Amino acid sequence: MKKTFDRTTFTLEERFKKIGLHKTYFIRTYGCQANVRDTETIAGILEAMGFTLASSQEEADFLLFNTCAVRRSAEEHVLGEIGKLKQLKLDHPGKVFGLCGCMAQEEGVVEEIKQKYPQVDIIFGTHNLSNLPSILHEYYEQESPLIKVESTPGNIVEDLPTVRSQSFKAFINIMYGCNKFCTYCIVPYTRGRERSREKQHILDEINAFKNQGGKEIILLGQNVNAYGKDLGEEDGFTDLLRACAETGIDRIRFYTSHPRDYSSSSIDVMKEYPNIMNSLHLPVQSGSNEVLRRMARGYTVEHYKSLFDEMKEKIPSLTFTTDIIVGFPGESDEQFEETLKLAEYCKYDLAYTFIYSPREGTPAAKMEDDIPLKVKKERLQRLNELVAKYSNENNKSYLNQELIVLCEGPSKKNKKVFSGYSEENKLVNFTGEKIQAGDFVKVKITGTKSYTLDGEKII
């Protein structure tokens, strides 16, 4: 399939470069890694316009909420936070409040904000993030509420300015959007169809980050395994993964994979290059074929298990995490038991587990939500107990082992304790002297918990 969208390069017009002089900004970020990466881009654009970062949202001249729409509860939380700002707006009418991200792509949410939250001045969507300079210019010119939301995916814009949240670890977008349309998921409607960045732009960004002292990159996409298909590439993700490894960057990870598209060639590349970390997040969502069919996931439990077996055979040290939803419409007790059996089979290192709740605008929202909340909670508890059991057993195998940890800095509660992630993507809390964020530290594991490891620096 040939691309049907344009590729452009970001340029900041001269008339926009002083809009933010003597003004401050603050961004509240909700949701997934894609939103974190968008916030880094928004911060880059704002600072290119002359804004400086405020110490708190109350101090900011421009306060922006970068939002998530995966669950209605996430939206309600954001709306609650925005509601609290009403008095701040009354006391300081010159402050500008904005909302962007996935919530802005939902027509119903935008209407709700217009009617109930007049303190929100600007709303813009995921498809016109690069237009923020012109949006702010227009607002400051007219000083009246402004809504700029594109209903269709925009161009791929390269060379966007960035303020990284960490100097040693970087999120790298490789594609945008999703074509899978799982029945419970709102993402294809808020992020649009799949659009891949050209490989060379991705490699240029990685090399620039590496040359600045960067240590780890995380390749991002709603379904990274579909990378390049819109460009006519048969095995685009594997080819990209190999090219990224050959940049020589210390560590490479990627999120999120889809069982329907994951290929054996990608497993082989992971095994071939030591700087591609031996950890994989592969959401399964359910252990029942019937539930997977109603979810429109496009694979069977047997296919998922065959992928798992192949990966473990080729890379025995591979750590494995997943996503699971319990209480999907029509999920019987027997079908839930099948999910438990799959969790027992895979013995996940970690699972992000969720109770199903209807998401307006998705096909599943039209299904009868026929499972009582009490039953959903009981199933979630049973699943979490099982996942914790195997996670704890897996972590015990690291006792007295030496792991290489990329330090993310000291604990907020105890400055003498540091934390970071090992090559296996294990969260390690450790002690030691002369340690800084961004250091690779050899740590001996002295204790284990269900989801974390404790250790001490090896001198």
C-alpha positions as CSV (number, residue, x, y, z in Angstrom):
1,M,0.0,0.0,0.0
2,K,1.5,3.3,-1.0
3,K,1.5,6.2,1.4
4,T,-1.4,8.7,1.1
5,F,-0.1,11.5,3.3
6,D,2.6,14.1,3.0
7,R,6.0,14.3,4.7
8,T,7.2,17.7,5.8
9,T,9.9,19.3,7.8
10,F,9.1,21.5,10.8
11,T,10.1,25.1,10.5
12,L,9.3,27.9,13.0
13,E,8.3,31.1,11.4
14,E,10.0,34.2,12.6
15,R,6.7,35.8,13.7
16,F,6.2,32.9,16.1
17,K,9.7,32.9,17.8
18,K,8.9,35.6,20.4
19,I,5.4,34.7,21.3
20,G,6.6,33.0,24.5
21,L,9.1,35.6,25.7
22,H,8.6,36.4,29.4
23,K,6.0,33.6,29.5
24,T,6.1,30.2,31.3
25,Y,4.6,26.8,30.5
26,F,3.7,23.6,32.3
27,I,2.4,20.4,30.8
28,R,0.4,17.7,32.6
29,T,0.9,14.3,30.8
30,Y,-1.5,11.4,31.1
31,G,-1.4,8.0,29.4
32,C,1.0,6.0,27.4
33,Q,4.6,6.5,26.2
34,A,3.3,8.0,23.0
35,N,1.8,10.9,25.1
36,V,5.1,11.3,27.0
37,R,6.9,11.6,23.6
38,D,4.3,14.1,22.4
39,T,4.9,16.1,25.6
40,E,8.6,16.2,24.8
41,T,7.8,17.6,21.4
42,I,5.3,20.2,22.7
43,A,7.9,21.3,25.2
44,G,10.5,21.6,22.4
45,I,8.1,23.7,20.3
46,L,7.2,26.0,23.2
47,E,10.8,26.6,24.2
48,A,11.6,27.4,20.5
49,M,8.9,30.0,20.8
50,G,10.5,31.6,23.9
51,F,8.6,30.0,26.7
52,T,10.4,28.7,29.8
53,L,9.3,25.9,32.1
54,A,7.4,26.9,35.2
55,S,8.0,25.3,38.6
56,S,4.4,24.3,39.0
57,Q,1.1,24.4,37.1
58,E,-0.1,27.2,39.3
59,E,2.8,29.4,38.3
60,A,2.5,28.8,34.5
61,D,1.2,31.3,32.1
62,F,0.3,28.5,29.7
63,L,-0.9,25.2,31.3
64,L,-1.5,22.3,29.0
65,F,-3.2,18.9,29.7
66,N,-1.9,16.2,27.3
67,T,-4.6,13.6,27.7
68,C,-5.4,9.9,27.4
69,A,-8.7,8.4,26.2
70,V,-8.1,4.7,26.7
71,R,-10.6,4.5,29.5
72,R,-13.4,6.8,30.5
73,S,-12.0,6.8,34.1
74,A,-8.9,8.5,32.7
75,E,-11.0,11.2,31.1
76,E,-13.0,11.8,34.2
77,H,-9.8,12.2,36.2
78,V,-8.6,14.9,33.7
79,L,-11.9,16.7,33.8
80,G,-11.8,16.7,37.6
81,E,-8.4,18.3,37.5
82,I,-9.5,20.9,35.0
83,G,-12.6,21.6,37.1
84,K,-10.3,22.5,40.0
85,L,-8.7,25.3,37.9
86,K,-11.9,27.4,37.7
87,Q,-10.9,29.6,40.6
88,L,-7.3,29.9,39.4
89,K,-8.7,31.2,36.1
90,L,-11.0,33.7,37.8
91,D,-8.1,35.0,40.0
92,H,-5.7,35.1,37.0
93,P,-7.7,35.6,33.8
94,G,-4.5,36.1,31.8
95,K,-3.4,32.5,32.3
96,V,-4.1,30.3,29.3
97,F,-5.4,26.7,29.8
98,G,-5.2,24.2,27.0
99,L,-6.1,20.5,26.3
100,C,-4.6,18.2,23.7
101,G,-4.0,14.5,23.1
102,C,-6.5,11.8,22.5
103,M,-9.4,13.3,24.5
104,A,-9.3,16.2,22.1
105,Q,-10.1,13.8,19.2
106,E,-13.4,12.9,20.7
107,E,-16.3,15.1,19.6
108,G,-18.4,14.3,22.6
109,V,-15.6,15.3,25.0
110,V,-14.9,18.5,23.2
111,E,-18.6,19.4,23.4
112,E,-18.6,18.6,27.1
113,I,-15.6,20.8,27.7
114,K,-17.2,23.7,25.8
115,Q,-20.4,23.5,27.9
116,K,-19.0,22.8,31.3
117,Y,-15.4,24.0,31.5
118,P,-15.2,27.6,30.1
119,Q,-11.8,27.9,31.8
120,V,-10.3,25.9,28.9
121,D,-9.1,28.3,26.2
122,I,-7.5,26.1,23.6
123,I,-8.2,22.5,22.4
124,F,-6.1,20.9,19.7
125,G,-5.8,17.2,18.6
126,T,-3.2,14.6,18.0
127,H,-3.1,15.3,14.3
128,N,-2.1,18.9,14.4
129,L,0.4,19.0,17.2
130,S,3.0,20.6,14.9
131,N,0.6,23.5,14.3
132,L,0.9,24.7,17.9
133,P,2.8,27.9,17.0
134,S,0.0,29.1,14.7
135,I,-2.7,28.0,17.2
136,L,-1.1,30.0,20.0
137,H,-0.5,33.0,17.7
138,E,-4.2,32.9,16.7
139,Y,-5.3,32.7,20.4
140,Y,-3.2,35.5,21.6
141,E,-4.4,37.7,18.7
142,Q,-8.1,37.2,19.4
143,E,-8.1,36.0,23.1
144,S,-11.2,33.9,22.7
145,P,-11.7,30.1,23.0
146,L,-10.1,28.2,20.1
147,I,-10.7,24.6,18.9
148,K,-8.3,23.1,16.3
149,V,-9.0,19.4,15.9
150,E,-8.3,17.6,12.6
151,S,-10.5,14.6,12.0
152,T,-8.1,12.8,9.7
153,P,-4.4,12.0,10.3
154,G,-2.1,14.8,9.3
155,N,1.3,14.7,7.7
156,I,4.4,13.1,9.2
157,V,6.5,16.1,10.3
158,E,10.2,15.6,10.8
159,D,12.8,17.7,12.7
160,L,10.4,18.7,15.4
161,P,12.2,20.3,18.4
162,T,12.4,18.2,21.5
163,V,13.0,18.6,25.2
164,R,13.9,15.1,26.4
165,S,12.5,14.1,29.8
166,Q,15.8,12.1,30.3
167,S,19.2,12.9,28.8
168,F,20.2,9.2,28.7
169,K,16.9,7.5,27.6
170,A,14.8,8.5,24.6
171,F,11.5,7.6,23.1
172,I,11.7,7.4,19.3
173,N,8.5,7.3,17.3
174,I,8.8,4.9,14.3
175,M,5.1,5.1,13.3
176,Y,1.8,6.6,14.3
177,G,-1.7,5.2,14.4
178,C,-3.2,1.7,14.3
179,N,-5.2,-0.3,11.7
180,K,-6.2,-3.2,14.0
181,F,-9.6,-1.8,15.3
182,C,-9.8,-4.1,18.3
183,T,-13.5,-3.8,19.4
184,Y,-12.7,-2.4,22.8
185,C,-10.0,0.1,21.8
186,I,-10.5,3.8,21.0
187,V,-6.9,4.4,19.7
188,P,-7.5,4.0,16.0
189,Y,-10.2,6.7,16.2
190,T,-8.0,9.1,18.2
191,R,-4.6,8.4,16.6
192,G,-5.7,7.5,13.1
193,R,-4.4,4.9,10.6
194,E,-0.9,3.6,10.5
195,R,1.8,5.9,9.2
196,S,5.4,5.0,9.2
197,R,8.3,7.4,9.4
198,E,11.1,6.8,6.8
199,K,13.9,4.8,8.1
200,Q,16.7,7.3,7.6
201,H,14.9,10.0,9.7
202,I,14.6,7.4,12.5
203,L,18.3,6.5,12.3
204,D,19.3,10.2,12.1
205,E,17.4,10.8,15.3
206,I,19.0,7.8,17.0
207,N,22.5,8.8,15.9
208,A,22.0,12.4,17.1
209,F,20.8,11.2,20.5
210,K,23.8,8.8,20.7
211,N,26.2,11.6,19.9
212,Q,24.8,13.6,22.7
213,G,25.6,10.9,25.2
214,G,22.3,8.9,25.0
215,K,22.4,5.3,26.2
216,E,19.0,3.8,25.6
217,I,16.2,4.2,23.0
218,I,12.7,2.9,23.1
219,L,11.1,2.5,19.6
220,L,7.4,3.5,19.8
221,G,4.3,2.6,17.8
222,Q,0.8,1.4,18.6
223,N,1.9,-1.7,16.7
224,V,5.6,-1.6,15.9
225,N,5.5,-4.9,14.0
226,A,3.4,-3.2,11.3
227,Y,6.2,-0.7,10.6
228,G,6.8,-0.1,6.9
229,K,3.8,-1.9,5.6
230,D,2.3,1.4,4.4
231,L,5.6,2.0,2.6
232,G,5.4,-1.3,0.8
233,E,8.0,-3.0,2.9
234,E,7.5,-6.7,3.5
235,D,9.5,-7.1,6.7
236,G,10.0,-3.5,7.6
237,F,10.2,-3.8,11.4
238,T,12.9,-6.4,11.3
239,D,15.0,-4.4,8.8
240,L,14.6,-1.3,11.0
241,L,15.5,-3.1,14.1
242,R,18.7,-4.4,12.5
243,A,19.6,-0.9,11.3
244,C,18.9,0.6,14.7
245,A,21.2,-2.0,16.3
246,E,24.0,-1.2,13.9
247,T,24.0,2.4,15.0
248,G,25.9,1.1,18.1
249,I,23.5,2.7,20.7
250,D,23.9,0.8,24.0
251,R,20.3,-0.4,24.5
252,I,17.3,-0.8,22.3
253,R,13.7,-1.6,23.4
254,F,10.4,-1.3,21.6
255,Y,6.7,-1.0,22.5
256,T,4.1,-2.2,21.6
257,S,4.1,-5.5,19.7
258,H,1.1,-7.3,18.3
259,P,0.9,-11.1,18.1
260,R,-0.8,-10.9,14.8
261,D,2.2,-9.3,13.1
262,Y,5.2,-10.5,15.1
263,S,7.6,-12.4,12.8
264,S,10.3,-15.0,13.4
265,S,12.8,-12.7,11.7
266,S,12.4,-10.2,14.4
267,I,13.1,-12.8,17.0
268,D,16.3,-13.7,15.1
269,V,17.4,-10.1,15.0
270,M,16.9,-9.8,18.8
271,K,19.1,-12.9,19.3
272,E,21.7,-11.6,16.9
273,Y,22.3,-8.2,18.3
274,P,23.3,-7.9,22.0
275,N,22.2,-4.2,22.2
276,I,18.6,-5.3,21.5
277,M,17.4,-6.1,25.0
278,N,16.0,-9.5,25.8
279,S,12.7,-8.3,27.0
280,L,9.4,-8.3,25.2
281,H,5.9,-6.9,25.8
282,L,3.4,-8.9,23.8
283,P,-0.2,-8.1,24.8
284,V,-2.5,-11.2,24.7
285,Q,-5.7,-9.6,26.3
286,S,-7.4,-13.0,26.8
287,G,-6.6,-16.7,27.0
288,S,-9.9,-17.6,25.3
289,N,-10.2,-18.0,21.5
290,E,-13.9,-17.0,21.6
291,V,-13.1,-13.8,23.6
292,L,-10.2,-13.0,21.3
293,R,-12.6,-13.3,18.4
294,R,-15.1,-10.9,19.9
295,M,-12.2,-8.6,20.6
296,A,-11.2,-8.8,16.9
297,R,-7.6,-9.5,17.9
298,G,-6.9,-11.5,14.8
299,Y,-5.0,-14.5,16.3
300,T,-5.7,-17.6,18.4
301,V,-4.3,-18.7,21.8
302,E,-2.4,-21.5,19.9
303,H,-0.7,-18.9,17.7
304,Y,0.3,-16.8,20.7
305,K,1.7,-19.8,22.5
306,S,3.7,-20.9,19.4
307,L,5.2,-17.4,19.3
308,F,6.0,-17.6,23.0
309,D,7.6,-21.0,22.6
310,E,9.7,-20.0,19.6
311,M,11.0,-16.9,21.5
312,K,11.8,-18.9,24.6
313,E,13.6,-21.6,22.6
314,K,15.7,-19.1,20.7
315,I,16.3,-16.7,23.6
316,P,15.9,-18.6,26.9
317,S,16.7,-15.6,29.0
318,L,13.9,-13.5,27.4
319,T,11.6,-11.8,30.0
320,F,8.0,-11.6,28.9
321,T,5.3,-9.2,29.9
322,T,1.7,-8.7,28.6
323,D,-1.7,-7.0,28.9
324,I,-4.9,-8.8,30.0
325,I,-8.5,-7.7,30.2
326,V,-10.9,-9.5,32.4
327,G,-14.7,-9.3,32.3
328,F,-15.0,-8.6,28.5
329,P,-18.7,-8.8,27.4
330,G,-19.8,-12.5,27.4
331,E,-16.7,-13.8,29.1
332,S,-17.9,-17.0,30.9
333,D,-16.3,-18.6,33.9
334,E,-14.8,-21.2,31.7
335,Q,-13.3,-18.6,29.3
336,F,-11.7,-16.8,32.3
337,E,-10.2,-20.1,33.5
338,E,-8.6,-20.4,30.0
339,T,-6.9,-17.0,30.7
340,L,-5.6,-18.3,34.0
341,K,-4.3,-21.4,32.2
342,L,-2.4,-19.2,29.7
343,A,-0.9,-17.2,32.5
344,E,0.3,-20.5,34.1
345,Y,1.7,-21.5,30.7
346,C,3.7,-18.3,30.1
347,K,4.6,-17.5,33.7
348,Y,4.8,-13.8,32.9
349,D,7.4,-11.6,34.5
350,L,4.7,-8.9,34.7
351,A,1.2,-8.4,33.4
352,Y,-0.8,-5.2,33.2
353,T,-4.3,-6.3,34.1
354,F,-7.5,-4.4,33.6
355,I,-11.2,-4.8,34.3
356,Y,-13.2,-4.2,31.1
357,S,-15.3,-1.1,31.0
358,P,-17.3,0.1,28.0
359,R,-15.5,2.7,25.9
360,E,-18.0,5.0,24.1
361,G,-17.3,5.0,20.3
362,T,-16.0,1.4,20.1
363,P,-17.9,-1.6,18.8
364,A,-17.6,-3.4,22.2
365,A,-19.6,-0.5,23.8
366,K,-22.6,-1.8,21.9
367,M,-22.3,-5.2,23.4
368,E,-24.1,-6.1,26.6
369,D,-21.8,-5.5,29.5
370,D,-23.3,-8.5,31.2
371,I,-20.7,-9.4,33.9
372,P,-21.3,-7.9,37.4
373,L,-18.6,-5.6,38.7
374,K,-18.2,-7.9,41.7
375,V,-17.4,-10.8,39.4
376,K,-14.9,-8.7,37.4
377,K,-13.1,-7.7,40.6
378,E,-12.9,-11.3,41.8
379,R,-11.5,-12.4,38.5
380,L,-8.9,-9.6,38.5
381,Q,-7.8,-10.5,42.0
382,R,-7.3,-14.2,41.1
383,L,-5.4,-13.2,38.0
384,N,-3.2,-10.8,39.8
385,E,-2.4,-13.3,42.5
386,L,-1.3,-15.8,39.8
387,V,0.8,-13.3,38.0
388,A,2.4,-12.2,41.2
389,K,3.2,-15.8,42.1
390,Y,5.2,-16.4,38.8
391,S,6.7,-13.0,38.8
392,N,8.0,-13.6,42.3
393,E,9.4,-17.0,41.3
394,N,11.1,-15.5,38.2
395,N,12.7,-12.8,40.3
396,K,14.1,-15.3,42.8
397,S,16.2,-16.7,40.0
398,Y,18.2,-13.4,40.0
399,L,19.2,-13.7,43.6
400,N,23.1,-13.4,43.9
401,Q,23.4,-12.7,40.2
402,E,25.1,-9.6,38.8
403,L,23.0,-7.4,36.5
404,I,23.9,-4.3,34.5
405,V,21.5,-1.5,35.5
406,L,21.0,1.9,33.8
407,C,20.6,4.2,36.8
408,E,17.6,6.6,36.6
409,G,18.6,8.4,39.8
410,P,18.0,8.4,43.5
411,S,14.8,7.4,45.2
412,K,12.5,10.3,46.2
413,K,12.1,8.8,49.6
414,N,15.7,7.8,50.3
415,K,18.5,9.6,48.5
416,K,20.9,6.8,49.4
417,V,18.9,4.3,47.3
418,F,19.1,4.4,43.5
419,S,16.9,2.7,41.0
420,G,17.0,1.7,37.3
421,Y,16.3,-1.0,34.9
422,S,18.4,-4.0,34.0
423,E,18.9,-5.4,30.5
424,E,16.1,-7.8,31.3
425,N,13.8,-4.8,32.1
426,K,13.8,-5.6,35.8
427,L,13.3,-2.6,38.1
428,V,16.3,-2.7,40.5
429,N,16.7,-0.7,43.7
430,F,20.3,-0.6,44.8
431,T,22.9,1.2,47.0
432,G,26.4,2.4,46.3
433,E,28.7,5.3,46.1
434,K,29.6,7.7,43.3
435,I,26.5,7.0,41.2
436,Q,24.7,9.3,38.9
437,A,21.6,9.1,36.7
438,G,22.6,7.7,33.3
439,D,25.4,5.5,34.6
440,F,25.6,1.8,33.8
441,V,26.1,0.1,37.2
442,K,27.0,-3.5,37.9
443,V,24.7,-4.6,40.7
444,K,24.7,-7.8,42.8
445,I,21.1,-8.8,43.6
446,T,20.7,-9.3,47.3
447,G,16.9,-9.5,47.6
448,T,13.8,-10.1,45.5
449,K,10.2,-9.0,45.6
450,S,7.3,-9.8,43.3
451,Y,8.0,-7.0,40.9
452,T,11.3,-5.5,41.9
453,L,14.9,-6.5,42.8
454,D,17.2,-5.1,45.6
455,G,20.9,-5.0,45.2
456,E,24.2,-3.3,45.8
457,K,26.8,-1.8,43.5
458,I,29.8,-4.0,42.9
459,I,32.9,-1.9,43.4
